[in-house]
Amino acid sequence: MGLTARIKGTALYQEMIPQLLAVFFFMSFGALNFGYNNGWWSCVLAIPEFAEYYGPPGSTTFPSSWLSAGTGTANAGMLIGCFIAGPLSHRVGRKWAIVVLVSIALVGMIIQNAIQNYWAVMSGRMINGISMGIEANVIPVFMAELAPGAIRGTLVNFYQFWQMTGVLLSTATWSFRVVMIVQIFIPVVLLAIVWFLPESPRWLLTKRRREDAFKSLDFIREGSGATREDLNTELDFLMASIEDQETNHHATTYADCFRGSNGRRTLIAVGVQVLQQLQGNSFASTYGVLYMKQIGITDTLQAQVARVCCALFGAIVAFWAADGVGRRPIMMISAGLMWGSMWVSAGLSRWWPGALTGAVSNGSLAVLLLWSICNTGGWGSCVWITTSEVATTQLREKTVSIATMFSFTMVLLVSFINPFVQYLPGNLGSGVGFVYGSFSLIAIAFVYFVLPELRGRGLEELDELFQSRVPARKFRHYTTHTAGAKTADFRKAESTVEI
């Protein structure tokens, strides 16, 4: 078989039509705000001028209590946003939830720039954090519900790609006033884009809005060659699966998220979210520059740009790997490399005789760059893919809301506690890397024993797999038979005809 034939035989070639690519490219644009907001705050903490302008009088650094409060307020806002997101998205739909989160973001950003006071900036960051919490729930779910199962990992990965692009953009200038003002551009663009996006056909069907669901699916499939009959057949299968779940597996409350097979699905979503943070994700995004100073890296701002570029490279690799290799192997391999990288960097700093300089300092930086690639390519990308796809349609908003609340609670704890552990009174210094690295070993065990392989499966297929209590290591080869399987089989047949 020639190379051209091999390419045409891939699910990516068969499913990725220009209209679908455009929808996902622009739908995920809001994640730019998430990455940019975290990125600019981490960078300006290392700028003496920022501390002189906003910090205590006569000081060029922030005390631990200010660092803790400054980072924690935004994370507290995210936690509030997660709590709001589920009911909001369920009631008004995915599109209008985006309109709400953009409006909240603009209010927060205006406050940050209009009032020249540290605590006013913190208030604005908290308000913007609420919008980011809503976004972390709505956009990945929106993407998972629109994506064909065969390339869902690739498409949902746009969310992580834009996050890391946002972090990279935040490092483009070291004038903190410019960085703070430029962030307003992101929600303005998203507000202009959202009106052209289709609503989720699955959400519309749960509201029994069949005609609107058809229009939405027709918009997504434009250019695919799908006929009106094809679209109606696909909607029939989706509706049959939704009705089957509502009749035979009725679940509508938060308590249902912890019962039966849904409890297992909630455990998976919560587990991957929490373990991502415990492995050092929030630590690196918030205190990464300060940590690099402690391990002997002199030009920390340049090193931070390099770290973010490596993270973005990891997100780009995940476009292929998430569906091409699968979630389980990527997450286990990357967690192993993250463990080794974090321990090596901390070990060199703690026990190398004298200060880290020259080749040793560069080696310490190299393993941190490897950690960044693995963190984003293996966990950053697959965590959002898994969280958005693992829940049943009836409980998707609620399950994702619970998972992200746990995640941002962990972010909040890390943000508040880390300064007191890394600096006084704990004074672990660079040894804090041993703590985060150790959690990567736990992550490997969690993925192996708990997380099933979800790639290539339709969302409705996953209902049967979980309700049949299929063990995590047998998911990949299990054959489904219910309405969800018919939906997935129809999509495969339809995409094959479209070649």
C-alpha positions as CSV (number, residue, x, y, z in Angstrom):
1,M,0.0,0.0,0.0
2,G,1.4,3.4,-1.0
3,L,1.8,6.4,1.3
4,T,-1.1,8.2,-0.3
5,A,-3.4,5.2,0.3
6,R,-2.2,4.9,3.9
7,I,-3.0,8.6,4.5
8,K,-6.4,8.3,2.9
9,G,-7.1,5.3,5.1
10,T,-6.6,7.2,8.4
11,A,-9.5,8.3,10.5
12,L,-8.0,11.8,10.5
13,Y,-8.2,12.1,6.7
14,Q,-11.7,10.6,6.5
15,E,-13.2,12.7,9.2
16,M,-11.4,16.0,9.2
17,I,-13.3,18.2,6.8
18,P,-12.5,21.9,6.5
19,Q,-15.8,23.0,8.2
20,L,-15.2,20.8,11.2
21,L,-11.6,22.0,11.5
22,A,-12.7,25.6,11.4
23,V,-15.4,25.1,14.0
24,F,-12.9,23.4,16.5
25,F,-10.1,25.8,15.8
26,F,-12.2,28.9,16.7
27,M,-14.4,27.2,19.4
28,S,-11.4,26.4,21.5
29,F,-10.0,30.0,21.1
30,G,-11.3,30.8,24.6
31,A,-8.6,28.6,26.1
32,L,-6.1,31.3,25.1
33,N,-7.5,33.3,28.0
34,F,-6.9,30.5,30.4
35,G,-3.2,30.0,29.4
36,Y,-2.5,33.7,29.0
37,N,-3.9,34.6,32.5
38,N,-1.8,31.9,34.2
39,G,1.3,32.8,32.1
40,W,1.5,36.5,32.6
41,W,1.1,36.2,36.4
42,S,3.9,33.7,36.7
43,C,6.2,35.9,34.6
44,V,5.5,39.3,36.3
45,L,6.3,37.8,39.7
46,A,9.9,37.7,38.7
47,I,10.0,41.3,37.5
48,P,11.3,43.8,40.2
49,E,9.4,46.7,38.6
50,F,6.1,44.9,39.1
51,A,6.8,44.3,42.8
52,E,8.0,48.0,43.2
53,Y,4.7,49.2,41.6
54,Y,2.2,46.9,43.3
55,G,4.1,45.5,46.3
56,P,4.8,46.8,49.8
57,P,6.4,50.3,49.9
58,G,10.2,50.2,49.4
59,S,10.2,46.5,48.5
60,T,11.3,44.7,45.2
61,T,9.8,41.4,46.2
62,F,6.4,40.1,47.5
63,P,6.1,38.5,50.9
64,S,4.9,34.9,50.9
65,S,1.5,35.9,52.2
66,W,1.0,38.3,49.2
67,L,2.2,35.6,46.7
68,S,-0.2,33.1,48.3
69,A,-3.2,35.5,48.2
70,G,-2.3,36.8,44.7
71,T,-2.3,33.4,43.2
72,G,-5.0,31.9,45.3
73,T,-7.7,34.5,44.5
74,A,-7.7,33.7,40.8
75,N,-7.9,30.0,41.6
76,A,-10.7,30.6,44.1
77,G,-12.6,32.3,41.2
78,M,-12.0,29.3,39.0
79,L,-13.5,27.1,41.7
80,I,-16.6,29.3,41.8
81,G,-16.8,29.2,38.1
82,C,-16.8,25.4,38.1
83,F,-19.7,25.4,40.6
84,I,-21.7,27.7,38.3
85,A,-20.8,26.0,35.0
86,G,-22.8,22.8,35.2
87,P,-26.2,24.3,35.9
88,L,-25.5,27.2,33.5
89,S,-24.5,25.0,30.6
90,H,-27.3,22.5,31.2
91,R,-29.9,25.3,31.2
92,V,-28.8,27.7,28.5
93,G,-26.6,25.5,26.3
94,R,-23.0,25.6,25.3
95,K,-23.1,28.7,23.1
96,W,-24.8,31.0,25.6
97,A,-22.6,29.7,28.4
98,I,-19.6,31.0,26.3
99,V,-21.3,34.4,26.0
100,V,-21.7,34.6,29.8
101,L,-18.1,33.6,30.5
102,V,-16.8,36.1,28.0
103,S,-18.8,38.9,29.6
104,I,-17.5,38.0,33.1
105,A,-13.9,37.9,31.8
106,L,-14.2,41.4,30.4
107,V,-15.5,42.8,33.7
108,G,-12.5,41.3,35.5
109,M,-9.9,42.5,33.0
110,I,-11.2,46.0,33.1
111,I,-11.0,46.1,36.9
112,Q,-7.4,44.9,36.7
113,N,-6.4,47.7,34.4
114,A,-8.5,50.5,35.7
115,I,-7.6,50.5,39.4
116,Q,-3.8,50.8,40.1
117,N,-3.7,48.7,43.3
118,Y,-2.5,45.2,44.1
119,W,-5.7,44.1,45.7
120,A,-7.8,45.6,42.9
121,V,-5.8,43.5,40.5
122,M,-6.5,40.5,42.7
123,S,-10.2,41.2,42.6
124,G,-10.1,41.5,38.9
125,R,-8.2,38.2,38.6
126,M,-10.7,36.5,40.8
127,I,-13.6,37.7,38.6
128,N,-11.7,36.6,35.5
129,G,-11.1,33.3,37.3
130,I,-14.8,32.7,37.5
131,S,-15.0,33.0,33.7
132,M,-12.0,30.6,33.4
133,G,-13.8,28.1,35.7
134,I,-16.9,28.2,33.5
135,E,-14.7,27.9,30.4
136,A,-12.8,24.8,31.7
137,N,-16.2,23.1,31.9
138,V,-18.1,24.3,28.9
139,I,-15.6,24.3,26.1
140,P,-14.1,20.8,26.4
141,V,-17.6,19.4,26.8
142,F,-18.8,21.3,23.8
143,M,-15.9,20.0,21.8
144,A,-16.3,16.4,22.9
145,E,-20.0,16.4,21.9
146,L,-19.3,17.8,18.4
147,A,-16.3,15.6,17.6
148,P,-16.5,12.3,15.7
149,G,-15.3,9.5,18.0
150,A,-12.4,8.5,15.8
151,I,-10.7,11.8,16.0
152,R,-12.1,13.2,19.3
153,G,-8.7,13.3,20.9
154,T,-7.2,15.3,18.1
155,L,-10.0,17.8,18.1
156,V,-10.4,18.3,21.8
157,N,-6.6,18.8,22.0
158,F,-7.1,22.2,20.4
159,Y,-8.2,23.3,23.9
160,Q,-4.8,22.5,25.4
161,F,-3.0,23.9,22.3
162,W,-4.6,27.3,22.7
163,Q,-3.9,27.2,26.5
164,M,-0.2,26.8,25.8
165,T,-0.3,29.3,23.0
166,G,-1.7,31.8,25.5
167,V,1.1,31.1,28.0
168,L,3.6,31.6,25.2
169,L,2.1,35.0,24.2
170,S,2.2,36.1,27.8
171,T,6.0,35.8,27.7
172,A,6.3,37.9,24.6
173,T,6.9,41.2,26.4
174,W,8.2,42.0,29.9
175,S,6.3,45.3,30.3
176,F,3.7,44.2,32.8
177,R,1.3,47.0,31.9
178,V,1.2,45.9,28.2
179,V,0.7,42.2,29.2
180,M,-2.2,43.1,31.4
181,I,-3.9,45.3,28.8
182,V,-3.4,42.8,25.9
183,Q,-5.4,40.1,27.6
184,I,-8.6,42.0,26.9
185,F,-8.2,41.2,23.2
186,I,-8.9,37.5,23.8
187,P,-12.5,37.6,25.1
188,V,-13.4,40.3,22.6
189,V,-12.4,38.0,19.7
190,L,-14.2,35.1,21.2
191,L,-17.4,37.2,21.7
192,A,-17.3,38.0,18.0
193,I,-16.7,34.3,17.0
194,V,-19.3,32.5,19.2
195,W,-22.3,33.7,17.2
196,F,-21.1,31.7,14.2
197,L,-20.6,28.4,16.1
198,P,-23.3,25.6,16.1
199,E,-24.9,24.5,19.3
200,S,-24.2,20.9,20.4
201,P,-26.7,18.5,18.7
202,R,-26.6,16.2,21.7
203,W,-27.6,19.0,24.0
204,L,-30.4,20.1,21.6
205,L,-31.7,16.5,21.5
206,T,-31.8,16.3,25.2
207,K,-34.1,19.3,25.1
208,R,-36.1,17.6,22.3
209,R,-35.2,20.3,19.8
210,R,-34.8,18.0,16.8
211,E,-35.0,20.6,14.1
212,D,-32.3,22.8,15.7
213,A,-30.2,19.7,16.2
214,F,-30.5,18.9,12.5
215,K,-29.4,22.5,11.6
216,S,-26.4,22.2,13.9
217,L,-25.3,18.8,12.6
218,D,-25.8,20.0,9.0
219,F,-23.5,22.9,9.7
220,I,-20.8,20.7,11.1
221,R,-21.0,18.2,8.3
222,E,-21.0,20.8,5.5
223,G,-18.6,19.7,2.8
224,S,-18.6,16.1,4.0
225,G,-21.0,14.8,1.3
226,A,-23.5,13.6,4.0
227,T,-27.1,13.7,2.7
228,R,-30.1,14.9,4.5
229,E,-31.0,11.2,5.0
230,D,-27.6,10.5,6.5
231,L,-28.0,13.3,9.0
232,N,-31.5,12.2,10.0
233,T,-30.3,8.7,10.5
234,E,-27.4,9.8,12.7
235,L,-29.8,11.9,14.7
236,D,-32.2,8.9,15.0
237,F,-29.4,6.8,16.5
238,L,-28.3,9.6,18.9
239,M,-31.9,10.1,20.0
240,A,-32.5,6.4,20.5
241,S,-29.4,6.2,22.7
242,I,-30.4,9.2,24.7
243,E,-33.9,7.8,25.3
244,D,-32.4,4.4,26.2
245,Q,-30.3,6.0,28.9
246,E,-33.1,8.1,30.2
247,T,-35.4,5.1,30.4
248,N,-33.1,2.4,31.6
249,H,-30.3,4.3,33.3
250,H,-32.0,7.4,34.5
251,A,-29.6,9.8,36.2
252,T,-30.0,13.5,36.7
253,T,-28.6,14.6,40.1
254,Y,-25.1,15.2,41.5
255,A,-25.7,12.3,43.8
256,D,-26.1,10.1,40.7
257,C,-22.5,11.0,39.7
258,F,-21.3,8.8,42.6
259,R,-23.6,5.8,42.0
260,G,-23.0,2.6,40.1
261,S,-21.0,2.9,36.8
262,N,-21.3,6.7,37.0
263,G,-19.3,6.7,40.2
264,R,-16.5,4.9,38.3
265,R,-16.7,7.5,35.6
266,T,-16.5,10.4,38.1
267,L,-13.5,8.7,39.8
268,I,-11.7,8.7,36.5
269,A,-12.5,12.3,35.7
270,V,-11.6,13.5,39.2
271,G,-8.5,11.3,39.4
272,V,-6.8,12.5,36.2
273,Q,-7.6,16.2,37.0
274,V,-6.2,16.0,40.6
275,L,-3.1,14.0,39.6
276,Q,-2.2,16.4,36.9
277,Q,-2.0,19.2,39.6
278,L,-0.2,17.0,42.1
279,Q,2.5,16.2,39.6
280,G,3.4,19.9,39.5
281,N,1.2,21.4,36.8
282,S,-0.1,24.4,38.8
283,F,3.3,24.6,40.6
284,A,5.1,25.0,37.3
285,S,2.6,27.5,35.8
286,T,2.7,29.7,39.0
287,Y,6.0,29.3,40.6
288,G,8.1,27.8,37.8
289,V,10.3,30.9,37.3
290,L,11.0,31.1,41.0
291,Y,11.9,27.4,41.1
292,M,14.3,27.8,38.2
293,K,16.1,30.5,40.2
294,Q,16.5,28.1,43.1
295,I,18.0,25.3,40.9
296,G,20.7,27.7,39.7
297,I,19.3,28.9,36.3
298,T,20.5,32.5,35.9
299,D,18.4,33.8,32.9
300,T,15.0,32.6,34.2
301,L,12.9,34.6,31.8
302,Q,14.6,33.1,28.8
303,A,14.4,29.7,30.4
304,Q,10.7,30.2,31.0
305,V,10.1,31.0,27.3
306,A,12.0,27.8,26.4
307,R,9.9,25.8,28.9
308,V,6.6,27.2,27.4
309,C,7.8,26.5,23.9
310,C,8.6,22.9,24.9
311,A,5.1,22.6,26.4
312,L,3.5,23.9,23.2
313,F,5.5,21.3,21.3
314,G,4.1,18.7,23.6
315,A,0.6,19.9,22.8
316,I,1.3,19.7,19.1
317,V,2.6,16.1,19.4
318,A,-0.7,15.3,21.2
319,F,-2.7,16.1,18.1
320,W,-1.4,12.9,16.7
321,A,-0.6,10.8,19.8
322,A,-4.0,11.1,21.6
323,D,-5.7,9.1,18.9
324,G,-2.8,7.6,17.2
325,V,-1.3,6.0,20.3
326,G,-4.0,6.2,22.8
327,R,-4.6,7.9,26.2
328,R,-3.3,5.1,28.5
329,P,0.2,4.6,27.0
330,I,0.9,8.3,26.6
331,M,-0.1,9.1,30.2
332,M,1.9,6.3,31.7
333,I,5.0,6.9,29.7
334,S,4.9,10.7,30.3
335,A,4.3,10.2,34.0
336,G,7.4,8.1,34.3
337,L,9.5,10.7,32.5
338,M,8.0,13.4,34.6
339,W,9.0,11.6,37.8
340,G,12.6,11.2,36.6
341,S,12.9,14.7,35.4
342,M,11.6,16.3,38.6
343,W,13.8,14.2,40.8
344,V,16.9,14.8,38.7
345,S,16.4,18.6,38.7
346,A,15.7,18.7,42.5
347,G,18.6,16.2,43.2
348,L,21.2,18.2,41.3
349,S,20.2,21.4,43.1
350,R,20.2,19.9,46.6
351,W,23.3,17.7,46.5
352,W,25.7,19.0,43.8
353,P,28.7,20.5,45.5
354,G,28.7,24.2,45.2
355,A,26.4,26.3,43.0
356,L,24.9,24.9,39.8
357,T,26.8,26.4,36.9
358,G,27.7,25.6,33.3
359,A,26.9,22.2,32.0
360,V,25.3,21.0,35.3
361,S,22.9,24.0,35.3
362,N,22.1,23.4,31.6
363,G,21.5,19.8,32.3
364,S,19.0,20.7,35.1
365,L,17.2,23.0,32.7
366,A,17.2,20.2,30.0
367,V,15.3,17.8,32.3
368,L,12.8,20.5,33.2
369,L,12.2,21.1,29.5
370,L,11.6,17.4,29.1
371,W,9.2,17.5,32.0
372,S,7.3,20.3,30.2
373,I,6.9,18.3,27.0
374,C,5.6,15.3,28.9
375,N,3.3,17.3,31.2
376,T,1.5,19.0,28.3
377,G,1.7,16.3,25.6
378,G,0.9,13.4,28.0
379,W,-1.2,14.8,30.8
380,G,-2.3,18.4,29.9
381,S,-3.9,17.2,26.7
382,C,-5.2,13.8,27.6
383,V,-6.6,15.0,30.9
384,W,-9.0,17.4,29.2
385,I,-9.9,14.8,26.5
386,T,-10.6,12.2,29.1
387,T,-12.6,14.5,31.4
388,S,-14.8,15.7,28.6
389,E,-15.5,12.2,27.1
390,V,-15.8,9.9,30.1
391,A,-19.2,10.9,31.5
392,T,-22.6,9.9,30.3
393,T,-24.7,12.4,28.4
394,Q,-27.2,12.8,31.2
395,L,-24.5,13.8,33.7
396,R,-21.8,15.2,31.5
397,E,-22.0,18.8,32.8
398,K,-22.2,17.6,36.4
399,T,-19.4,15.1,36.2
400,V,-17.1,17.6,34.5
401,S,-18.1,20.2,37.1
402,I,-17.2,17.9,39.9
403,A,-13.8,17.0,38.3
404,T,-12.8,20.5,37.7
405,M,-13.9,21.6,41.2
406,F,-11.6,19.0,42.6
407,S,-8.8,20.1,40.2
408,F,-9.1,23.8,41.1
409,T,-9.4,23.0,44.8
410,M,-6.0,21.2,44.4
411,V,-4.7,24.2,42.4
412,L,-5.9,26.5,45.2
413,L,-4.2,24.3,47.9
414,V,-0.9,24.2,46.0
415,S,-1.0,27.9,45.3
416,F,-1.6,28.8,49.0
417,I,0.6,26.1,50.6
418,N,3.6,26.0,48.2
419,P,5.2,29.3,49.2
420,F,5.2,28.3,52.8
421,V,6.8,24.9,51.9
422,Q,9.2,26.1,49.3
423,Y,10.3,29.2,51.3
424,L,9.9,30.0,55.0
425,P,8.9,28.3,57.3
426,G,9.2,25.0,55.4
427,N,12.3,26.1,53.5
428,L,12.4,23.0,51.2
429,G,13.7,25.2,48.4
430,S,14.3,23.2,45.2
431,G,13.7,20.0,47.2
432,V,10.0,20.6,46.6
433,G,10.6,18.9,43.2
434,F,10.8,15.6,45.1
435,V,7.3,16.0,46.4
436,Y,5.7,16.7,43.0
437,G,7.8,14.0,41.2
438,S,6.7,11.4,43.6
439,F,3.1,11.8,42.6
440,S,4.0,10.8,39.1
441,L,4.5,7.3,40.4
442,I,1.0,7.3,41.8
443,A,-0.3,8.6,38.5
444,I,1.2,5.6,36.6
445,A,-0.6,3.1,38.9
446,F,-3.8,5.0,38.6
447,V,-3.8,5.0,34.8
448,Y,-2.9,1.3,34.7
449,F,-5.5,0.1,37.1
450,V,-8.3,2.6,36.7
451,L,-8.3,4.5,33.4
452,P,-9.6,2.6,30.4
453,E,-8.6,3.3,26.8
454,L,-11.3,5.6,25.4
455,R,-9.9,6.5,22.0
456,G,-12.0,5.7,18.9
457,R,-15.2,5.1,20.8
458,G,-18.4,7.0,20.3
459,L,-19.7,8.8,23.5
460,E,-22.8,6.5,23.4
461,E,-20.6,3.4,23.1
462,L,-18.9,4.4,26.4
463,D,-22.3,4.1,28.2
464,E,-22.5,0.4,27.4
465,L,-18.8,-0.2,28.2
466,F,-19.1,1.3,31.7
467,Q,-22.6,-0.1,32.4
468,S,-21.3,-3.6,31.5
469,R,-18.5,-3.1,34.0
470,V,-15.8,-3.9,31.5
471,P,-12.4,-3.8,33.3
472,A,-10.1,-0.9,32.3
473,R,-7.5,-3.2,30.6
474,K,-10.2,-4.9,28.4
475,F,-12.0,-1.8,27.1
476,R,-10.0,-1.6,23.9
477,H,-11.1,-5.0,22.5
478,Y,-14.7,-5.1,23.8
479,T,-17.4,-5.2,21.2
480,T,-20.5,-3.1,21.8
481,H,-24.0,-3.9,20.6
482,T,-26.5,-1.2,21.8
483,A,-27.8,1.9,20.2
484,G,-24.6,3.7,21.0
485,A,-22.7,1.1,18.9
486,K,-25.1,1.6,16.0
487,T,-24.3,5.4,16.1
488,A,-20.6,4.7,16.1
489,D,-20.9,2.1,13.3
490,F,-23.0,4.5,11.2
491,R,-20.4,7.3,11.5
492,K,-17.6,4.9,10.5
493,A,-19.6,3.7,7.5
494,E,-20.5,7.3,6.5
495,S,-16.9,8.5,6.7
496,T,-15.7,5.6,4.6
497,V,-18.2,6.5,1.9
498,E,-17.0,10.1,1.9
499,I,-13.4,9.2,0.8
